[in-house]
Amino acid sequence: MTAKKNENRGTRPVWNVIGWIITVIQIVVSAAAVFFLNRSDLVPVKMMAAGIAVLAVLIVVCRLLMKRKIRPVRFVVGAVIALAVSAVLLAASYYVLTLTVTLQDITDTTEEVSSVGVYVLADDPAESIQDAADYVFGILETIDREDTDNAVVQINTELDAFVQVETYAGMDDLADALLEQDCGAIVMSRQYVEVISELEGYEDFEDQIREIGSYEWSSVVETEEVSESTVEAINGYGVFTMYISGIDTYGAISTKSRSDVNIIAVVNTNTKQILLVSTPRDYYVPLSISGGTKDKLTHAGLYGVQVSMDTLEMLYGVDLDYYFRVNFSGFEELIDALGGVTVISEYEFDVEPDFHYVVGENELSGIEALAFARERYSFAEGDRQRGENQMAVITGVIQKLQTPSVLYNFSDIMSGLEGSFETNMSYSDLSTLVRNQISAGESWDVQTYSVDGTGTKASTYSLSKQVYVMEPDQETVDYAIELIEAVENDEIVSVEE
């Protein structure tokens, strides 16, 4: 009997040491979790305090269960609880850290990428800029001259000589000059190739040309400093506005490109109401840089996100505080990482050759959702309905992100978010919005409205030839203005389509 007691006494210090090691692990992991949560600035203070209190209680309880004088069964129970809590906290810390890094990457965006190419005919013998040194280089006369001139300067530096240039009025004039061999090469934004290829008679333009040089650089998006009223709105006591730009192209989201979805979001944090006003891509309006000459709204994005914002401000008489860019092509990766999304369709339609959509709920993969979001020819309202469909895809993604399934592919989902979203809203402002929403737990009323117009053909600021445009229906624009002003004045609106 005495020998057995001595044996137990000899083993107690080992269990005691193990218990303290487990307790130290629990304390360190708990402290790390609190640190990352606090650093994220996403959790309300009261919730943080409650969480710290719960973690402290768990540490004390587990330590008491693992005390040397307590029975072995209780030791095992305490050790299992402590290690399980630590494992959960490690996973939570990883998720919070990944989320924080991703949100930091997509917020505070102040740079925009210009991408300019040098093109010759597809059968031209020139393989490089050096081979085309004695060519006449066609450039646009007034459109996008800053980017074009930057590229020409780089060409001159590369050749250590001044190339001969000839100017042309519109993108189509520039294309004609190359196709008719009035010049040997043309210098223009890479995004213009797609614009020209969509013109009647130029469908094979991309196949008729070849790029022999390219130049890229970043520039700062000059946005106004956030006002005090906007800061108050972010903190839950006012109204702020945001321009949501849907870019329907492949490539880097920060590259200047056409904006196929143009939505003004008016967010009233007093009334908990959000108004979304969608403007069709082909809306025929003066651009902020065109001196009164009208163009398609989508073309504004070719000259930078600020031009799109300024143009919409002119149309609706509203000040836009932030911009938020969405790359719909990047949605494909994100949606597949989510395991697909549920999208509500207003119409039954097909996208040849593979996709069929029904009225109501559609379970879509990434490529199916992208085809759904890009289709416009199946609808009488064309681009107006495409804007509605793209908003439906966004809604489906948001709803899926709120489900527990996001944890299974968390890293892939965060990667998709990083490649598909970009905003000049600061991380601090975004985290404040999230923190206030978590604290209040209130639901939001979202109202949507799309302005309308009549299809016609006209010449534009960017193109000399007449192309399809949508002449605005001023009554719908005026109604949108009324809705915006009402939400800004703390009125609860109910949209009448």
Salt bridges, closest charged atoms under 4 A:
ASP41 OD1 - ARG435 NH1 3.08
GLU112 OE2 - ARG325 NH1 2.97
GLU127 OE1 - ARG210 NH1 3.72
ASP147 OD2 - LYS256 NZ 3.06
ASP149 OD1 - ARG145 NH2 3.03
ASP172 OD2 - LYS465 NZ 3.94
ASP176 OD2 - LYS465 NZ 2.85
GLU194 OE2 - ARG258 NH2 3.26
GLU198 OE1 - ARG258 NH1 3.05
GLU200 OE1 - LYS457 NZ 3.59
GLU211 OE1 - ARG190 NH2 2.92
GLU216 OE2 - ARG190 NH1 3.63
ASP248 OD1 - ARG374 NE 3.23
ASP248 OD2 - ARG386 NH1 3.35
ASP260 OD1 - ARG281 NE 2.89
ASP260 OD2 - ARG386 NH2 3.76
ASP282 OD1 - ARG281 NH1 3.23
ASP282 OD1 - LYS296 NZ 3.33
ASP282 OD2 - ARG376 NH1 3.93
ASP295 OD1 - HIS299 ND1 2.76
GLU348 OE2 - HIS356 NE2 3.10
ASP350 OD1 - HIS356 ND1 2.45
GLU381 OE2 - ARG384 NH1 3.25
ASP383 OD2 - ARG376 NH1 3.28
ASP383 OD1 - ARG386 NH2 3.29
GLU422 OE1 - ARG325 NH2 2.69
GLU442 OE1 - LYS272 NZ 3.76
GLU471 OE2 - LYS294 NZ 3.45
GLU497 OE1 - ARG384 NH2 3.55
